[in-house]
Amino acid sequence: MRNRSVTYLPEATFRALADPTRLAVLERLRSGPQAAGQIAGAFPISRPAISKHLRQLQKARLVVPSRSGRHRFYRLNVEPLEAVDTWLNRYRMSWTKNLDHLKSFVEQEHTREMAPVAGKGPKKAFSQHK
């Protein structure tokens, strides 16, 4: 048996997660494996529709099916979600840095606007005319 390295593509995961029903199925599976019938019973759509969603999730490797007797069980596979998190982390670091720069800029501007001007009190955001 060969050792296979599995690569999870963020695109496939995003495509599978784009549907609210599939997201809800994954949310249900967070608590542990469930039978296909049990999953289907939790939704107001047909069993064939749930089967189609489960196939899409399986194709994206977000769920792993198994059989026990005549029942098919599905469990959540978090590895593709971890791959997406790793991919997003590159952007998260950039966003954090940009937000930190924005925060510093706003704080400096606020301090500058509130600083007293040569013998006068702090600047006011607006003046009142009587």
Backbone atoms as SQL, in Angstrom:
CREATE TABLE atoms (id INTEGER PRIMARY KEY, chain TEXT, resi INTEGER, resn TEXT, atom TEXT, x REAL, y REAL, z REAL);
INSERT INTO atoms VALUES
  (1, 'A', 1, 'MET', 'N', 0.845, -1.186, 0.000),
  (2, 'A', 1, 'MET', 'CA', 0.000, 0.000, 0.000),
  (3, 'A', 1, 'MET', 'C', 0.884, 1.241, 0.000),
  (4, 'A', 2, 'ARG', 'N', 0.584, 2.168, -0.882),
  (5, 'A', 2, 'ARG', 'CA', 1.363, 3.390, -0.987),
  (6, 'A', 2, 'ARG', 'C', 0.885, 4.428, 0.007),
  (7, 'A', 3, 'ASN', 'N', 1.807, 5.255, 0.443),
  (8, 'A', 3, 'ASN', 'CA', 1.475, 6.374, 1.311),
  (9, 'A', 3, 'ASN', 'C', 1.057, 7.535, 0.416),
  (10, 'A', 4, 'ARG', 'N', -0.168, 7.932, 0.500),
  (11, 'A', 4, 'ARG', 'CA', -0.677, 9.008, -0.352),
  (12, 'A', 4, 'ARG', 'C', -0.743, 10.315, 0.426),
  (13, 'A', 5, 'SER', 'N', -0.195, 11.329, -0.177),
  (14, 'A', 5, 'SER', 'CA', -0.289, 12.664, 0.390),
  (15, 'A', 5, 'SER', 'C', -1.568, 13.295, -0.161),
  (16, 'A', 6, 'VAL', 'N', -2.389, 13.799, 0.720),
  (17, 'A', 6, 'VAL', 'CA', -3.655, 14.377, 0.292),
  (18, 'A', 6, 'VAL', 'C', -3.542, 15.894, 0.334),
  (19, 'A', 7, 'THR', 'N', -3.893, 16.514, -0.765),
  (20, 'A', 7, 'THR', 'CA', -3.911, 17.973, -0.841),
  (21, 'A', 7, 'THR', 'C', -5.365, 18.419, -0.875),
  (22, 'A', 8, 'TYR', 'N', -5.694, 19.338, 0.006),
  (23, 'A', 8, 'TYR', 'CA', -7.049, 19.871, 0.045),
  (24, 'A', 8, 'TYR', 'C', -7.041, 21.236, -0.623),
  (25, 'A', 9, 'LEU', 'N', -7.860, 21.376, -1.638),
  (26, 'A', 9, 'LEU', 'CA', -7.922, 22.637, -2.362),
  (27, 'A', 9, 'LEU', 'C', -8.971, 23.549, -1.748),
  (28, 'A', 10, 'PRO', 'N', -8.597, 24.768, -1.392),
  (29, 'A', 10, 'PRO', 'CA', -9.570, 25.698, -0.823),
  (30, 'A', 10, 'PRO', 'C', -10.767, 25.920, -1.745),
  (31, 'A', 11, 'GLU', 'N', -10.535, 25.904, -3.062),
  (32, 'A', 11, 'GLU', 'CA', -11.630, 26.150, -4.009),
  (33, 'A', 11, 'GLU', 'C', -12.726, 25.098, -3.868),
  (34, 'A', 12, 'ALA', 'N', -12.342, 23.831, -3.773),
  (35, 'A', 12, 'ALA', 'CA', -13.321, 22.751, -3.633),
  (36, 'A', 12, 'ALA', 'C', -14.077, 22.886, -2.324),
  (37, 'A', 13, 'THR', 'N', -13.363, 23.262, -1.277),
  (38, 'A', 13, 'THR', 'CA', -14.010, 23.435, 0.030),
  (39, 'A', 13, 'THR', 'C', -14.982, 24.600, -0.010),
  (40, 'A', 14, 'PHE', 'N', -14.553, 25.736, -0.579),
  (41, 'A', 14, 'PHE', 'CA', -15.437, 26.897, -0.667),
  (42, 'A', 14, 'PHE', 'C', -16.684, 26.582, -1.484),
  (43, 'A', 15, 'ARG', 'N', -16.507, 25.846, -2.571),
  (44, 'A', 15, 'ARG', 'CA', -17.641, 25.483, -3.419),
  (45, 'A', 15, 'ARG', 'C', -18.650, 24.651, -2.614),
  (46, 'A', 16, 'ALA', 'N', -18.145, 23.724, -1.820),
  (47, 'A', 16, 'ALA', 'CA', -19.035, 22.881, -1.012),
  (48, 'A', 16, 'ALA', 'C', -19.696, 23.686, 0.101),
  (49, 'A', 17, 'LEU', 'N', -18.982, 24.643, 0.654),
  (50, 'A', 17, 'LEU', 'CA', -19.511, 25.436, 1.764),
  (51, 'A', 17, 'LEU', 'C', -20.439, 26.552, 1.306),
  (52, 'A', 18, 'ALA', 'N', -20.535, 26.767, 0.010),
  (53, 'A', 18, 'ALA', 'CA', -21.339, 27.873, -0.520),
  (54, 'A', 18, 'ALA', 'C', -22.830, 27.670, -0.312),
  (55, 'A', 19, 'ASP', 'N', -23.248, 26.462, -0.016),
  (56, 'A', 19, 'ASP', 'CA', -24.676, 26.174, 0.142),
  (57, 'A', 19, 'ASP', 'C', -25.043, 26.123, 1.627),
  (58, 'A', 20, 'PRO', 'N', -26.084, 26.846, 2.048),
  (59, 'A', 20, 'PRO', 'CA', -26.468, 26.871, 3.462),
  (60, 'A', 20, 'PRO', 'C', -26.875, 25.498, 4.009),
  (61, 'A', 21, 'THR', 'N', -27.466, 24.654, 3.173),
  (62, 'A', 21, 'THR', 'CA', -27.849, 23.322, 3.644),
  (63, 'A', 21, 'THR', 'C', -26.605, 22.501, 3.953),
  (64, 'A', 22, 'ARG', 'N', -25.600, 22.580, 3.098),
  (65, 'A', 22, 'ARG', 'CA', -24.371, 21.832, 3.350),
  (66, 'A', 22, 'ARG', 'C', -23.667, 22.347, 4.601),
  (67, 'A', 23, 'LEU', 'N', -23.696, 23.653, 4.806),
  (68, 'A', 23, 'LEU', 'CA', -23.134, 24.207, 6.043),
  (69, 'A', 23, 'LEU', 'C', -23.864, 23.651, 7.267),
  (70, 'A', 24, 'ALA', 'N', -25.177, 23.578, 7.170),
  (71, 'A', 24, 'ALA', 'CA', -25.979, 23.058, 8.285),
  (72, 'A', 24, 'ALA', 'C', -25.682, 21.576, 8.527),
  (73, 'A', 25, 'VAL', 'N', -25.463, 20.818, 7.458),
  (74, 'A', 25, 'VAL', 'CA', -25.107, 19.396, 7.613),
  (75, 'A', 25, 'VAL', 'C', -23.778, 19.290, 8.361),
  (76, 'A', 26, 'LEU', 'N', -22.802, 20.082, 7.962),
  (77, 'A', 26, 'LEU', 'CA', -21.505, 20.049, 8.646),
  (78, 'A', 26, 'LEU', 'C', -21.640, 20.439, 10.111),
  (79, 'A', 27, 'GLU', 'N', -22.480, 21.415, 10.366),
  (80, 'A', 27, 'GLU', 'CA', -22.715, 21.842, 11.758),
  (81, 'A', 27, 'GLU', 'C', -23.277, 20.693, 12.583),
  (82, 'A', 28, 'ARG', 'N', -24.201, 19.926, 12.006),
  (83, 'A', 28, 'ARG', 'CA', -24.776, 18.757, 12.702),
  (84, 'A', 28, 'ARG', 'C', -23.708, 17.706, 12.981),
  (85, 'A', 29, 'LEU', 'N', -22.782, 17.548, 12.047),
  (86, 'A', 29, 'LEU', 'CA', -21.758, 16.507, 12.190),
  (87, 'A', 29, 'LEU', 'C', -20.648, 16.890, 13.164),
  (88, 'A', 30, 'ARG', 'N', -20.639, 18.127, 13.618),
  (89, 'A', 30, 'ARG', 'CA', -19.645, 18.538, 14.615),
  (90, 'A', 30, 'ARG', 'C', -19.790, 17.724, 15.892),
  (91, 'A', 31, 'SER', 'N', -21.006, 17.306, 16.204),
  (92, 'A', 31, 'SER', 'CA', -21.234, 16.555, 17.445),
  (93, 'A', 31, 'SER', 'C', -20.891, 15.074, 17.300),
  (94, 'A', 32, 'GLY', 'N', -20.608, 14.624, 16.082),
  (95, 'A', 32, 'GLY', 'CA', -20.222, 13.232, 15.880),
  (96, 'A', 32, 'GLY', 'C', -20.893, 12.651, 14.656),
  (97, 'A', 33, 'PRO', 'N', -20.480, 11.431, 14.267),
  (98, 'A', 33, 'PRO', 'CA', -21.043, 10.792, 13.075),
  (99, 'A', 33, 'PRO', 'C', -22.548, 10.578, 13.203),
  (100, 'A', 34, 'GLN', 'N', -23.230, 10.662, 12.069),
  (101, 'A', 34, 'GLN', 'CA', -24.676, 10.445, 12.045),
  (102, 'A', 34, 'GLN', 'C', -25.039, 9.641, 10.810),
  (103, 'A', 35, 'ALA', 'N', -26.117, 8.886, 10.937),
  (104, 'A', 35, 'ALA', 'CA', -26.636, 8.130, 9.801),
  (105, 'A', 35, 'ALA', 'C', -27.261, 9.090, 8.800),
  (106, 'A', 36, 'ALA', 'N', -27.212, 8.702, 7.527),
  (107, 'A', 36, 'ALA', 'CA', -27.773, 9.538, 6.470),
  (108, 'A', 36, 'ALA', 'C', -29.243, 9.843, 6.732),
  (109, 'A', 37, 'GLY', 'N', -30.005, 8.851, 7.184),
  (110, 'A', 37, 'GLY', 'CA', -31.421, 9.055, 7.484),
  (111, 'A', 37, 'GLY', 'C', -31.639, 10.043, 8.615),
  (112, 'A', 38, 'GLN', 'N', -30.774, 9.987, 9.600),
  (113, 'A', 38, 'GLN', 'CA', -30.860, 10.920, 10.729),
  (114, 'A', 38, 'GLN', 'C', -30.577, 12.349, 10.252),
  (115, 'A', 39, 'ILE', 'N', -29.598, 12.492, 9.380),
  (116, 'A', 39, 'ILE', 'CA', -29.278, 13.810, 8.821),
  (117, 'A', 39, 'ILE', 'C', -30.460, 14.313, 7.999),
  (118, 'A', 40, 'ALA', 'N', -30.982, 13.447, 7.138),
  (119, 'A', 40, 'ALA', 'CA', -32.097, 13.830, 6.259),
  (120, 'A', 40, 'ALA', 'C', -33.324, 14.231, 7.066),
  (121, 'A', 41, 'GLY', 'N', -33.572, 13.537, 8.176),
  (122, 'A', 41, 'GLY', 'CA', -34.739, 13.835, 9.011),
  (123, 'A', 41, 'GLY', 'C', -34.695, 15.206, 9.657),
  (124, 'A', 42, 'ALA', 'N', -33.522, 15.808, 9.695),
  (125, 'A', 42, 'ALA', 'CA', -33.372, 17.111, 10.345),
  (126, 'A', 42, 'ALA', 'C', -33.648, 18.276, 9.394),
  (127, 'A', 43, 'PHE', 'N', -33.929, 17.973, 8.131),
  (128, 'A', 43, 'PHE', 'CA', -34.111, 19.032, 7.140),
  (129, 'A', 43, 'PHE', 'C', -35.463, 18.901, 6.446),
  (130, 'A', 44, 'PRO', 'N', -36.049, 20.030, 6.065),
  (131, 'A', 44, 'PRO', 'CA', -37.368, 20.007, 5.411),
  (132, 'A', 44, 'PRO', 'C', -37.287, 19.765, 3.904),
  (133, 'A', 45, 'ILE', 'N', -36.239, 19.082, 3.461),
  (134, 'A', 45, 'ILE', 'CA', -36.108, 18.767, 2.038),
  (135, 'A', 45, 'ILE', 'C', -36.064, 17.253, 1.881),
  (136, 'A', 46, 'SER', 'N', -36.179, 16.790, 0.663),
  (137, 'A', 46, 'SER', 'CA', -36.265, 15.347, 0.411),
  (138, 'A', 46, 'SER', 'C', -34.958, 14.631, 0.731),
  (139, 'A', 47, 'ARG', 'N', -35.073, 13.337, 0.985),
  (140, 'A', 47, 'ARG', 'CA', -33.884, 12.518, 1.229),
  (141, 'A', 47, 'ARG', 'C', -32.947, 12.517, 0.022),
  (142, 'A', 48, 'PRO', 'N', -33.468, 12.415, -1.215),
  (143, 'A', 48, 'PRO', 'CA', -32.557, 12.484, -2.363),
  (144, 'A', 48, 'PRO', 'C', -31.782, 13.806, -2.418),
  (145, 'A', 49, 'ALA', 'N', -32.418, 14.891, -2.010),
  (146, 'A', 49, 'ALA', 'CA', -31.729, 16.180, -2.002),
  (147, 'A', 49, 'ALA', 'C', -30.596, 16.174, -0.972),
  (148, 'A', 50, 'ILE', 'N', -30.857, 15.605, 0.199),
  (149, 'A', 50, 'ILE', 'CA', -29.810, 15.501, 1.223),
  (150, 'A', 50, 'ILE', 'C', -28.687, 14.591, 0.735),
  (151, 'A', 51, 'SER', 'N', -29.049, 13.504, 0.052),
  (152, 'A', 51, 'SER', 'CA', -28.026, 12.607, -0.499),
  (153, 'A', 51, 'SER', 'C', -27.126, 13.342, -1.484),
  (154, 'A', 52, 'LYS', 'N', -27.725, 14.206, -2.272),
  (155, 'A', 52, 'LYS', 'CA', -26.940, 14.995, -3.231),
  (156, 'A', 52, 'LYS', 'C', -25.972, 15.924, -2.490),
  (157, 'A', 53, 'HIS', 'N', -26.463, 16.566, -1.435),
  (158, 'A', 53, 'HIS', 'CA', -25.596, 17.442, -0.632),
  (159, 'A', 53, 'HIS', 'C', -24.469, 16.634, 0.008),
  (160, 'A', 54, 'LEU', 'N', -24.782, 15.468, 0.525),
  (161, 'A', 54, 'LEU', 'CA', -23.759, 14.628, 1.141),
  (162, 'A', 54, 'LEU', 'C', -22.716, 14.189, 0.113),
  (163, 'A', 55, 'ARG', 'N', -23.136, 13.915, -1.107),
  (164, 'A', 55, 'ARG', 'CA', -22.179, 13.562, -2.172),
  (165, 'A', 55, 'ARG', 'C', -21.247, 14.737, -2.468),
  (166, 'A', 56, 'GLN', 'N', -21.809, 15.945, -2.485),
  (167, 'A', 56, 'GLN', 'CA', -20.981, 17.133, -2.728),
  (168, 'A', 56, 'GLN', 'C', -19.971, 17.327, -1.592),
  (169, 'A', 57, 'LEU', 'N', -20.424, 17.115, -0.370),
  (170, 'A', 57, 'LEU', 'CA', -19.521, 17.241, 0.776),
  (171, 'A', 57, 'LEU', 'C', -18.448, 16.151, 0.746),
  (172, 'A', 58, 'GLN', 'N', -18.835, 14.958, 0.317),
  (173, 'A', 58, 'GLN', 'CA', -17.883, 13.855, 0.207),
  (174, 'A', 58, 'GLN', 'C', -16.863, 14.145, -0.896),
  (175, 'A', 59, 'LYS', 'N', -17.324, 14.681, -2.000),
  (176, 'A', 59, 'LYS', 'CA', -16.447, 15.033, -3.119),
  (177, 'A', 59, 'LYS', 'C', -15.404, 16.062, -2.678),
  (178, 'A', 60, 'ALA', 'N', -15.803, 16.986, -1.818),
  (179, 'A', 60, 'ALA', 'CA', -14.892, 18.000, -1.286),
  (180, 'A', 60, 'ALA', 'C', -14.093, 17.469, -0.096),
  (181, 'A', 61, 'ARG', 'N', -14.319, 16.208, 0.257),
  (182, 'A', 61, 'ARG', 'CA', -13.636, 15.524, 1.367),
  (183, 'A', 61, 'ARG', 'C', -13.952, 16.130, 2.728),
  (184, 'A', 62, 'LEU', 'N', -15.084, 16.807, 2.823),
  (185, 'A', 62, 'LEU', 'CA', -15.493, 17.384, 4.099),
  (186, 'A', 62, 'LEU', 'C', -16.216, 16.377, 4.985),
  (187, 'A', 63, 'VAL', 'N', -16.732, 15.321, 4.391),
  (188, 'A', 63, 'VAL', 'CA', -17.346, 14.236, 5.158),
  (189, 'A', 63, 'VAL', 'C', -16.751, 12.911, 4.680),
  (190, 'A', 64, 'VAL', 'N', -16.732, 11.952, 5.590),
  (191, 'A', 64, 'VAL', 'CA', -16.227, 10.620, 5.272),
  (192, 'A', 64, 'VAL', 'C', -17.346, 9.631, 5.569),
  (193, 'A', 65, 'PRO', 'N', -17.780, 8.882, 4.545),
  (194, 'A', 65, 'PRO', 'CA', -18.857, 7.915, 4.758),
  (195, 'A', 65, 'PRO', 'C', -18.315, 6.571, 5.261),
  (196, 'A', 66, 'SER', 'N', -19.159, 5.850, 5.957),
  (197, 'A', 66, 'SER', 'CA', -18.847, 4.480, 6.360),
  (198, 'A', 66, 'SER', 'C', -20.164, 3.721, 6.426),
  (199, 'A', 67, 'ARG', 'N', -20.071, 2.414, 6.390),
  (200, 'A', 67, 'ARG', 'CA', -21.274, 1.573, 6.442),
  (201, 'A', 67, 'ARG', 'C', -21.284, 0.773, 7.725),
  (202, 'A', 68, 'SER', 'N', -22.460, 0.606, 8.256),
  (203, 'A', 68, 'SER', 'CA', -22.684, -0.283, 9.386),
  (204, 'A', 68, 'SER', 'C', -24.005, -0.981, 9.100),
  (205, 'A', 69, 'GLY', 'N', -23.914, -2.230, 8.696),
  (206, 'A', 69, 'GLY', 'CA', -25.121, -2.935, 8.269),
  (207, 'A', 69, 'GLY', 'C', -25.636, -2.283, 7.003),
  (208, 'A', 70, 'ARG', 'N', -26.901, -1.960, 7.016),
  (209, 'A', 70, 'ARG', 'CA', -27.457, -1.305, 5.826),
  (210, 'A', 70, 'ARG', 'C', -27.523, 0.209, 5.953),
  (211, 'A', 71, 'HIS', 'N', -26.923, 0.727, 7.005),
  (212, 'A', 71, 'HIS', 'CA', -26.929, 2.174, 7.235),
  (213, 'A', 71, 'HIS', 'C', -25.596, 2.787, 6.820),
  (214, 'A', 72, 'ARG', 'N', -25.688, 3.968, 6.244),
  (215, 'A', 72, 'ARG', 'CA', -24.493, 4.727, 5.869),
  (216, 'A', 72, 'ARG', 'C', -24.364, 5.876, 6.858),
  (217, 'A', 73, 'PHE', 'N', -23.185, 5.954, 7.466),
  (218, 'A', 73, 'PHE', 'CA', -22.898, 7.003, 8.427),
  (219, 'A', 73, 'PHE', 'C', -21.903, 7.986, 7.826),
  (220, 'A', 74, 'TYR', 'N', -22.011, 9.232, 8.263),
  (221, 'A', 74, 'TYR', 'CA', -21.096, 10.264, 7.803),
  (222, 'A', 74, 'TYR', 'C', -20.459, 10.919, 9.015),
  (223, 'A', 75, 'ARG', 'N', -19.168, 11.181, 8.888),
  (224, 'A', 75, 'ARG', 'CA', -18.466, 11.928, 9.939),
  (225, 'A', 75, 'ARG', 'C', -17.760, 13.113, 9.296),
  (226, 'A', 76, 'LEU', 'N', -17.586, 14.137, 10.083),
  (227, 'A', 76, 'LEU', 'CA', -16.923, 15.360, 9.631),
  (228, 'A', 76, 'LEU', 'C', -15.430, 15.121, 9.488),
  (229, 'A', 77, 'ASN', 'N', -14.849, 15.608, 8.410),
  (230, 'A', 77, 'ASN', 'CA', -13.407, 15.594, 8.205),
  (231, 'A', 77, 'ASN', 'C', -12.946, 17.046, 8.249),
  (232, 'A', 78, 'VAL', 'N', -12.248, 17.427, 9.306),
  (233, 'A', 78, 'VAL', 'CA', -11.863, 18.833, 9.476),
  (234, 'A', 78, 'VAL', 'C', -10.609, 19.225, 8.700),
  (235, 'A', 79, 'GLU', 'N', -9.894, 18.251, 8.139),
  (236, 'A', 79, 'GLU', 'CA', -8.644, 18.578, 7.456),
  (237, 'A', 79, 'GLU', 'C', -8.815, 19.586, 6.309),
  (238, 'A', 80, 'PRO', 'N', -9.845, 19.461, 5.459),
  (239, 'A', 80, 'PRO', 'CA', -9.999, 20.500, 4.425),
  (240, 'A', 80, 'PRO', 'C', -10.267, 21.882, 5.025),
  (241, 'A', 81, 'LEU', 'N', -10.961, 21.933, 6.153),
  (242, 'A', 81, 'LEU', 'CA', -11.222, 23.219, 6.805),
  (243, 'A', 81, 'LEU', 'C', -9.932, 23.791, 7.382),
  (244, 'A', 82, 'GLU', 'N', -9.075, 22.920, 7.888),
  (245, 'A', 82, 'GLU', 'CA', -7.776, 23.380, 8.382),
  (246, 'A', 82, 'GLU', 'C', -6.927, 23.918, 7.240),
  (247, 'A', 83, 'ALA', 'N', -7.007, 23.281, 6.066),
  (248, 'A', 83, 'ALA', 'CA', -6.265, 23.760, 4.896),
  (249, 'A', 83, 'ALA', 'C', -6.765, 25.147, 4.478),
  (250, 'A', 84, 'VAL', 'N', -8.074, 25.359, 4.546),
  (251, 'A', 84, 'VAL', 'CA', -8.640, 26.671, 4.220),
  (252, 'A', 84, 'VAL', 'C', -8.187, 27.695, 5.253),
  (253, 'A', 85, 'ASP', 'N', -8.171, 27.302, 6.517),
  (254, 'A', 85, 'ASP', 'CA', -7.725, 28.212, 7.564),
  (255, 'A', 85, 'ASP', 'C', -6.267, 28.619, 7.349),
  (256, 'A', 86, 'THR', 'N', -5.427, 27.669, 6.964),
  (257, 'A', 86, 'THR', 'CA', -4.028, 27.973, 6.666),
  (258, 'A', 86, 'THR', 'C', -3.936, 28.939, 5.496),
  (259, 'A', 87, 'TRP', 'N', -4.721, 28.698, 4.468),
  (260, 'A', 87, 'TRP', 'CA', -4.742, 29.566, 3.294),
  (261, 'A', 87, 'TRP', 'C', -5.206, 30.972, 3.680),
  (262, 'A', 88, 'LEU', 'N', -6.265, 31.047, 4.495),
  (263, 'A', 88, 'LEU', 'CA', -6.798, 32.342, 4.918),
  (264, 'A', 88, 'LEU', 'C', -5.844, 33.084, 5.845),
  (265, 'A', 89, 'ASN', 'N', -5.012, 32.342, 6.562),
  (266, 'A', 89, 'ASN', 'CA', -4.110, 32.961, 7.525),
  (267, 'A', 89, 'ASN', 'C', -3.177, 33.970, 6.860),
  (268, 'A', 90, 'ARG', 'N', -2.781, 33.704, 5.616),
  (269, 'A', 90, 'ARG', 'CA', -1.933, 34.664, 4.899),
  (270, 'A', 90, 'ARG', 'C', -2.642, 36.009, 4.786),
  (271, 'A', 91, 'TYR', 'N', -3.928, 35.967, 4.491),
  (272, 'A', 91, 'TYR', 'CA', -4.705, 37.191, 4.350),
  (273, 'A', 91, 'TYR', 'C', -5.039, 37.787, 5.712),
  (274, 'A', 92, 'ARG', 'N', -5.276, 36.936, 6.671),
  (275, 'A', 92, 'ARG', 'CA', -5.604, 37.390, 8.024),
  (276, 'A', 92, 'ARG', 'C', -4.464, 38.240, 8.573),
  (277, 'A', 93, 'MET', 'N', -3.219, 37.809, 8.364),
  (278, 'A', 93, 'MET', 'CA', -2.067, 38.569, 8.856),
  (279, 'A', 93, 'MET', 'C', -2.001, 39.936, 8.174),
  (280, 'A', 94, 'SER', 'N', -2.275, 39.966, 6.885),
  (281, 'A', 94, 'SER', 'CA', -2.267, 41.232, 6.152),
  (282, 'A', 94, 'SER', 'C', -3.381, 42.150, 6.648),
  (283, 'A', 95, 'TRP', 'N', -4.580, 41.580, 6.824),
  (284, 'A', 95, 'TRP', 'CA', -5.710, 42.388, 7.310),
  (285, 'A', 95, 'TRP', 'C', -5.400, 42.955, 8.687),
  (286, 'A', 96, 'THR', 'N', -4.830, 42.140, 9.550),
  (287, 'A', 96, 'THR', 'CA', -4.513, 42.580, 10.906),
  (288, 'A', 96, 'THR', 'C', -3.510, 43.727, 10.863),
  (289, 'A', 97, 'LYS', 'N', -2.489, 43.584, 10.026),
  (290, 'A', 97, 'LYS', 'CA', -1.472, 44.635, 9.903),
  (291, 'A', 97, 'LYS', 'C', -2.110, 45.919, 9.385),
  (292, 'A', 98, 'ASN', 'N', -2.955, 45.810, 8.365),
  (293, 'A', 98, 'ASN', 'CA', -3.616, 46.997, 7.818),
  (294, 'A', 98, 'ASN', 'C', -4.547, 47.644, 8.834),
  (295, 'A', 99, 'LEU', 'N', -5.264, 46.828, 9.577),
  (296, 'A', 99, 'LEU', 'CA', -6.149, 47.385, 10.602),
  (297, 'A', 99, 'LEU', 'C', -5.349, 48.045, 11.720),
  (298, 'A', 100, 'ASP', 'N', -4.204, 47.483, 12.068),
  (299, 'A', 100, 'ASP', 'CA', -3.342, 48.103, 13.080),
  (300, 'A', 100, 'ASP', 'C', -2.853, 49.468, 12.592),
  (301, 'A', 101, 'HIS', 'N', -2.466, 49.549, 11.301),
  (302, 'A', 101, 'HIS', 'CA', -2.036, 50.830, 10.732),
  (303, 'A', 101, 'HIS', 'C', -3.185, 51.838, 10.745),
  (304, 'A', 102, 'LEU', 'N', -4.365, 51.407, 10.386),
  (305, 'A', 102, 'LEU', 'CA', -5.527, 52.292, 10.393),
  (306, 'A', 102, 'LEU', 'C', -5.811, 52.791, 11.808),
  (307, 'A', 103, 'LYS', 'N', -5.749, 51.891, 12.779),
  (308, 'A', 103, 'LYS', 'CA', -5.990, 52.277, 14.177),
  (309, 'A', 103, 'LYS', 'C', -4.976, 53.338, 14.613),
  (310, 'A', 104, 'SER', 'N', -3.699, 53.123, 14.301),
  (311, 'A', 104, 'SER', 'CA', -2.658, 54.095, 14.663),
  (312, 'A', 104, 'SER', 'C', -2.918, 55.445, 14.008),
  (313, 'A', 105, 'PHE', 'N', -3.288, 55.421, 12.727),
  (314, 'A', 105, 'PHE', 'CA', -3.568, 56.655, 11.998),
  (315, 'A', 105, 'PHE', 'C', -4.725, 57.412, 12.639),
  (316, 'A', 106, 'VAL', 'N', -5.806, 56.714, 12.935),
  (317, 'A', 106, 'VAL', 'CA', -6.979, 57.359, 13.530),
  (318, 'A', 106, 'VAL', 'C', -6.630, 57.921, 14.908),
  (319, 'A', 107, 'GLU', 'N', -5.879, 57.170, 15.700),
  (320, 'A', 107, 'GLU', 'CA', -5.493, 57.663, 17.026),
  (321, 'A', 107, 'GLU', 'C', -4.605, 58.898, 16.917),
  (322, 'A', 108, 'GLN', 'N', -3.664, 58.914, 15.963),
  (323, 'A', 108, 'GLN', 'CA', -2.799, 60.084, 15.769),
  (324, 'A', 108, 'GLN', 'C', -3.610, 61.297, 15.327),
  (325, 'A', 109, 'GLU', 'N', -4.539, 61.081, 14.419),
  (326, 'A', 109, 'GLU', 'CA', -5.386, 62.185, 13.949),
  (327, 'A', 109, 'GLU', 'C', -6.241, 62.727, 15.090),
  (328, 'A', 110, 'HIS', 'N', -6.768, 61.835, 15.895),
  (329, 'A', 110, 'HIS', 'CA', -7.590, 62.257, 17.034),
  (330, 'A', 110, 'HIS', 'C', -6.744, 63.078, 18.006),
  (331, 'A', 111, 'THR', 'N', -5.543, 62.607, 18.296),
  (332, 'A', 111, 'THR', 'CA', -4.648, 63.324, 19.207),
  (333, 'A', 111, 'THR', 'C', -4.296, 64.690, 18.629),
  (334, 'A', 112, 'ARG', 'N', -3.994, 64.738, 17.335),
  (335, 'A', 112, 'ARG', 'CA', -3.638, 66.002, 16.682),
  (336, 'A', 112, 'ARG', 'C', -4.812, 66.980, 16.727),
  (337, 'A', 113, 'GLU', 'N', -6.012, 66.509, 16.484),
  (338, 'A', 113, 'GLU', 'CA', -7.187, 67.388, 16.488),
  (339, 'A', 113, 'GLU', 'C', -7.518, 67.891, 17.884),
  (340, 'A', 114, 'MET', 'N', -7.207, 67.101, 18.879),
  (341, 'A', 114, 'MET', 'CA', -7.533, 67.481, 20.252),
  (342, 'A', 114, 'MET', 'C', -6.426, 68.299, 20.907),
  (343, 'A', 115, 'ALA', 'N', -5.256, 68.417, 20.271),
  (344, 'A', 115, 'ALA', 'CA', -4.121, 69.160, 20.840),
  (345, 'A', 115, 'ALA', 'C', -4.446, 70.652, 20.876),
  (346, 'A', 116, 'PRO', 'N', -4.044, 71.357, 21.950),
  (347, 'A', 116, 'PRO', 'CA', -4.292, 72.808, 22.018),
  (348, 'A', 116, 'PRO', 'C', -3.478, 73.543, 20.946),
  (349, 'A', 117, 'VAL', 'N', -4.064, 74.603, 20.417),
  (350, 'A', 117, 'VAL', 'CA', -3.411, 75.404, 19.388),
  (351, 'A', 117, 'VAL', 'C', -2.964, 76.704, 20.024),
  (352, 'A', 118, 'ALA', 'N', -1.662, 76.953, 20.128),
  (353, 'A', 118, 'ALA', 'CA', -0.997, 78.176, 20.619),
  (354, 'A', 118, 'ALA', 'C', -1.893, 79.061, 21.475),
  (355, 'A', 119, 'GLY', 'N', -2.086, 78.696, 22.714),
  (356, 'A', 119, 'GLY', 'CA', -2.833, 79.510, 23.653),
  (357, 'A', 119, 'GLY', 'C', -4.335, 79.342, 23.580),
  (358, 'A', 120, 'LYS', 'N', -4.817, 78.615, 22.647),
  (359, 'A', 120, 'LYS', 'CA', -6.259, 78.392, 22.554),
  (360, 'A', 120, 'LYS', 'C', -6.557, 77.005, 23.105),
  (361, 'A', 121, 'GLY', 'N', -7.769, 76.752, 23.412),
  (362, 'A', 121, 'GLY', 'CA', -8.193, 75.436, 23.901),
  (363, 'A', 121, 'GLY', 'C', -8.124, 74.409, 22.788),
  (364, 'A', 122, 'PRO', 'N', -8.531, 73.190, 23.066),
  (365, 'A', 122, 'PRO', 'CA', -8.521, 72.147, 22.031),
  (366, 'A', 122, 'PRO', 'C', -9.436, 72.527, 20.873),
  (367, 'A', 123, 'LYS', 'N', -9.067, 72.061, 19.676),
  (368, 'A', 123, 'LYS', 'CA', -9.911, 72.312, 18.511),
  (369, 'A', 123, 'LYS', 'C', -11.259, 71.665, 18.736),
  (370, 'A', 124, 'LYS', 'N', -12.268, 72.321, 18.226),
  (371, 'A', 124, 'LYS', 'CA', -13.592, 71.749, 18.330),
  (372, 'A', 124, 'LYS', 'C', -14.009, 71.203, 16.978),
  (373, 'A', 125, 'ALA', 'N', -14.748, 70.167, 17.011),
  (374, 'A', 125, 'ALA', 'CA', -15.194, 69.539, 15.774),
  (375, 'A', 125, 'ALA', 'C', -16.108, 70.470, 14.991),
  (376, 'A', 126, 'PHE', 'N', -16.819, 71.328, 15.671),
  (377, 'A', 126, 'PHE', 'CA', -17.701, 72.271, 15.008),
  (378, 'A', 126, 'PHE', 'C', -17.802, 73.501, 15.877),
  (379, 'A', 127, 'SER', 'N', -18.162, 74.629, 15.299),
  (380, 'A', 127, 'SER', 'CA', -18.312, 75.834, 16.089),
  (381, 'A', 127, 'SER', 'C', -19.791, 76.206, 16.157),
  (382, 'A', 128, 'GLN', 'N', -20.121, 76.826, 17.255),
  (383, 'A', 128, 'GLN', 'CA', -21.507, 77.254, 17.420),
  (384, 'A', 128, 'GLN', 'C', -21.598, 78.741, 17.146),
  (385, 'A', 129, 'HIS', 'N', -22.572, 79.131, 16.358),
  (386, 'A', 129, 'HIS', 'CA', -22.805, 80.535, 16.063),
  (387, 'A', 129, 'HIS', 'C', -24.053, 80.961, 16.808),
  (388, 'A', 130, 'LYS', 'N', -23.961, 82.145, 17.419),
  (389, 'A', 130, 'LYS', 'CA', -25.140, 82.649, 18.131),
  (390, 'A', 130, 'LYS', 'C', -25.766, 83.748, 17.363);
